[in-house]
Every structure is written in C-alpha cells, then in structure tokens.
Amino acid sequence: MNTISVEEALGRNPYPGRGILLGRSADGASAVAAYFIMGRSENSRNRIFLTEGSGLRTQAFDPSKMTDPSLLIYSPVRVVGSDTIVTNGDQTDTIADELAHGGTFEDALRTRTFEPDAPNFTPRISGLLETGGKFRYRLSILKSGDAQGKSARRFFFEYSSPIPGEGHLIHTYRGDGNPLPPFEGEPTAVAVEGSLDEFAERLWASLDGDNRVSLFVRFLSLKSGLADTRVFNKNLGKR
C-alpha cells in the first residue's frame, strides 16, 4: 500500500478531531505512537496533556473554565506490561483492565460503544502497540450505524510485521460540520519519517493552527524497550 505524508493526511482537514497514529520508525528500530486532540469550543480547547509515569492524561488548563469534564478528562495512554494502549476516551481503562486479566483488545471494546454526544455520536478510536514478542499493532473504531445513535458498528484492524517508515492513522471526524461527519474506511497509511523530534514537529505543524490543542508522540525502542516522548500543548506555548 502506498503511504502519504502526514501533511497530506491532515493538512487540508480543518477538524479531524482526535487522532491516533501507530507505526514503525524509518530506521526500523522503534515502535511509534502518536495521539492528538483538537477543539472548537472553549471547553474543548481548555486542555493540556500531562505525562503520568509511562502514561498520559488530559487536564484542564484553567479548571475554573471547565464546564463538563465527562468526555474531556481521561487517560489517553496507559502501559500494561509490554503493551501500550492509546485511545480517545475512558475506554483506555476498559482495555487496560481486560489485558491485565488475560483478555483481549477486541473483547474489551465489544463492551463499549460510541460517545453519547448526540447529534455527533463521536466515534471511540483505540490503538494497541504490542512489543513484548513479535511486534504488531491494532486499531479500532466504534461508531454509530445511524443518525439516531440506536445502532453500533465496531471495526478492528491488525497490522503484523510493521514496515519501517510506515504508520496508520485513524481520527474521529472526516472534517468540520454540524453534526460532525465520522471517519470512514480503513486507517490511512502514512509515512513515518525522520527522528522523533522531526516527526513530532511535522505532525504538530500539519494540524490546523486554530483548532489544535495537544499532541503526544512516543518512539519506543524495540530492542531495549525504552521510550522517548514528546508532548506539545498549545496552551503552554507548544512545549
């Protein structure tokens, strides 16, 4: 499959919403995970990413202005053993609990559905990097099957023996709108180019300057298991 650049994948989209990218670095040495959030409302934009141990959490930048944290404050990244979970909501915890008890990524997500934010019914997107044995990654999207939110559709994608310099990107929306149009089709194959800093800078620059809020990018050594992470927050002057 041909890959496109992150600029091509995101640069012409003013509002992809929240997005997950999993893949492998160009030199083949690292597993790659990225997660970004965007916002149109003051409430959505009033957030930052904070690292928490090996994981990540969202937090209100100005707690006095946070009106409804229910779908905005969560842990997007958690690590269970050699598995790295990345999601756009509290299903991170559902997956972590299932894996800790010997279950699977898919089993966990079959207990969940899209977000209850009518009329958008925002998809829940999730990813899993497995680096303990043979390296592979998985992505999933849970979305409404109708405009009334009465039907759920669950899609799962698995990528074995990831190719150096390639990743797969999934995000919540195809673009801006009212209601917001959900992502469709398979995750987009994108090029993972350059060093951690170079790739993180390019990914941040590809997000719409008015709507971007925060970005997390991690390179995880497949040999040592050591992680190197970058976090950008618009509310904190990017870094």
N, C-alpha and C positions, 0 to 999 in steps of 0.2 A: 504494500500500500504506500502511495506517495504521501509524504508529510508536507505540511505547510508551516510557515513561521508563526510564532505567537502573535506577531503584528498582524498577519493576515487573518488569523483566527479570531482576534479580539479587537483589533484596532478600528474596525469600521462598525463596531457594535457599541452604541452608547450605553446600553444597560444589559449586560449578560447576567447581572445579579450576583450570585455566589458561585464560585467555580473551584473545581478540583482538577489538578494535573498530576498524574503519576507516570513515571518512566524511568529511563536509564541515561546516565550522563554520556556525553560524546566519547569519552575515553573508556567507557565500559566499566569503570571502577566503582561507580556509586549508583545506588537506587535514588530516585528523585521524587520528592513530594512537594506540592505547592497547593495553597488554598488562599483564595481572595474573597473579600466581601465588598459590596458596593451599597450605596444608599441614595434614595430620592428624598425621603422625609428627614426632618431634623432628628427624629428619634433614631432612625437607622444610621444616620451619619455620626451620631454621638457615641462612637465606639472606638476602642483600640484593641489590639492584640497584646497579650502578655504571656511570655513563656512561663510555664509552671512545671518544674522538673524537666522531664523529657517530653512533656505535653504542651498544650497551648489552650488559653481561654480567652473569651471576649470579656470586655469590661466597659462600663460606661465611662466616657471621657469626663463628662460632667454629670455626676449622679443626680444633681438637682433637676436636670432637664430630661431624665429618663422617665417616660410616662408608662410604658408597658414593656417589661423585660422578657415576657414569656417566650417569645420566639427569637430574641436577640442576644440573650446572655446564655452561653453554653460552652462546652469544651470541644472545639473543633478537632483537636489532635490528642490522642492517647496512645500509649505504647503498652502492649501486653506481650511479655516475653520478647520475641524477635519480630513481632507483628506491629506495624504502625497503622493506626486507624485514622482516617481523615473524613469528616462529614460536615454537613451544613446545619447540624442541629443536635438535639439531645439524643438522637439515635447513636451517637458515639458511645454513650454509656450502655445502651442496649447491646451493641456489638461487643464491647469490652467484657461485659458480664457473660455473654454467651460463649465467647472464646475462652474465658477463664474457667468455664465449667465443661469444656470439651466440645462445645457446639461449633457451628459454622457461621460465617458471614451471612450466607443466604438464609439460614434458619432464623437468625436474629432479625433480619429485615422483613421476613414474612410476617412478623408480629407487628410491623409498623406500616404507616401509610403516609400520604402527603400531608402538608401542613394545613391546619384548619383556618386559613386566612381568606375565606371567600371575599371577592369572586376570583381571586388569583389561584387558590389552591396550589401554592408553591410546591414544586417537587422537592422531595428529600433526596439529596445526592450523597453518595458514600463511596469511600475507597479503602482498600486494604493492601498494604505492601507486606509481602511475606519474604523475609530474607534469612530465615533460620536454616533452610536447606537449599532446595532448588529455588532460585529467585523467580517470583511471579507476582503479578498484581491483579486486583479485581476492582471493578467499578459497578455502581448500581444507581438506578434512578427509580423512584416510586412516584407515580404521578396519577392525577385524576383521569378517568376514562370518559368523563362527560362534564358539561358546563355546570352541573348542579352538585358535583362532588359526591355522587352516590356510588361511583364505581372506582376501584383502584386497579392500576396496572403496575406490575413490578418487572423491571428489566435488569438482567445481570450480564456482565461482560468479563471474561477472564483472558489474561494475556500471559502466556507461558514463554520462558526463554526470551525476555525482552531484548530488543535490538538496541545496541549502543546508539545514542543520539536520537532516540525516538521516545515520545511520550503520548499519552492520550488524555484529552481534555473534555470534561463534561461540566456544564453550567446550568443554572436553573431556568434562564429565560433566553428566547431567541433574540430578544431586543426589547425596547420600551413599548408601552401600550397600556390600555386600560379596558379590560383586565390584561395583565402581563401574559404574553404568549409563552407557553412552556417549551423547553428544549425538546427537539425531536431528533430521532435517528440514533445512530451509533456515536460514541465519543469520537471527537476529532483527532486524527493523528497529527501531531505537531513535532517540530524539530526541537530537540534539547541541545542547545549549542553553547559552547564556552564554559568558563569557570562558574562556580556558584554565584559570585558577585556579578559577573557579566550577565548570566541568565536571569537572575533576580531583577537586575536593573531593567532589562529588556521587557520582562513580564510586567513590571510596575508601569513602565512607560507606555505599554500597549493598552492599559486600562484608561477609560475616559477620565480626564482630569477633574471634571466637575463631580462625578459620581463615585470615584474610587474612594475607599475608606482605609482598608488594611490589607496587607499581603504577608504570607508566611511561605518561605522556601527552605527546604532541607535537602542536603546531599548526605546520604548515609553510606559509608564505606562498606562494600560487600565483603571485604577481606577482614577488616578489624571490627566492624560494627559501630564504629564511632560516627557520631552525627555532627554536622556543621550546619548552623541555621542562621537565616537572615529574616528579620521582621521589619516591615515598613508600616508606619502609621501616619496618615495624612494629618491627623490632629496633633501629632507630636513633631511636625516638620519632617516627615518621612521616616526617620530612624528613631 
